[in-house]
């Protein structure tokens, strides 16, 4: 009887935990996201953004403004002084910035930068626009603009060599497309977020957003998609064809998410998503590296290796991939020809390798978009200056990150000592 009760308890507990598994895994991803964007380089970047954004506040009695006012002024003064085209940031400037940052680091971590006006508004004030009365800002419009601003920044920094994935991840973590009214912009933001979460191994967060997107697209088949056309370079497609192609891209990256998950059921779901992706693309006759990659993968998984070879040959010929990647694809072709499909699936079709190729393709798409031009075309004032100052953020963040450990500070002391006693006196108060 005792054993029977114990068995029943185990079964009930197992069934309960199974019901919660997806939600638990999603919460774990949310925790991992916080950890991934909570280190000095990112926190200083956030601090620099707060300095610019708080500069646009009209009511200087605002509590959040008061917390950062002194250090924010120092950041803004440094931005005016630094000409990144002519010289690097000096040791003294970097130490001063680090000193200001150190004083408010904890506050920065615990402050939502979106309580301030937008970054673009902050830059506009720097160039003469009036300050913003937060009481007059429509909350709904603020949410819309905040989402668009963070999304554009996430995509703009993703393709830069010095900022890249960590900064893009921070920016996309600040978007909340679920708070937007149903629209094309909302669904495009959700896709970008899904891709960035996938690229950072946050598969459950990515799957969650892409699943919402697929449901939304299923309910909104007739909506015009001009931004999506421009985003993917699908200008020759009709709105209906664009809907089909975008629908497929959401299935594709949800399939990649599920492929990288550990449970057997997720792998089965990933194959279903990949099937739907290929089906959508075949409807349109669209051929890309992603279509070839998945077409070959499905044929290998379903023991049709000969049917995989044409797609693999096209993949190998793509200029998108490096010599090493093309060599790996050739090895896969050789395995297939030698009737070794299992070896083929462990080569190019290693899950991490596939994910890397998919990310490479999407980043190549994003890199073709001139985000500065996008902002100019949408009549954003001072666009050129905004991008120049984002580059200053990068340089300042790089410089400050050099002084966030004891060894680096010791090295800076030696460097200053070499340059003379005058510099040493200036630096003493900073240590």
Secondary structure, DSSP 8 states (H G I E B T S, - for coil): -HHHHHHHHHHHHHHHHHHHHHHHHHHHHHHHHHHHT-SHHHHHHHHHHHHHHHTTBS-TT-HHHHHHHHHHHHHHHHHHH--TTT----HHHHHHHHHHHHHHHHHHHTS-GGGS--HHHHHHHHTT---B-GGGS-HHHHHHHHHHHHHHHHHHHHT-SSS-HHHHHHHHHT--GGGS-SSHHHHHHHHHHHHHHHHTT-HHHHHHHHHHHHHHHHH-TT---HHHHHHHT-TTS-HHHHHHHHHHHHHHHHHHHHHHSSSHHHHHHHHHHHHHHHHHHHHHT---HHHHHHHHHHHHHTT-HHHHHHHHHHHHH-TTS-HHHHHHHHHHHHHHHTT-HHHHHTTTTSHHHHHHHHHHHHHHHHHTS-HHHHHHHTT-TTHHHHHHHHHHHHHHHHHHHTTSSHHHHHHHHHHHHHT-HHHHHHHHTT-
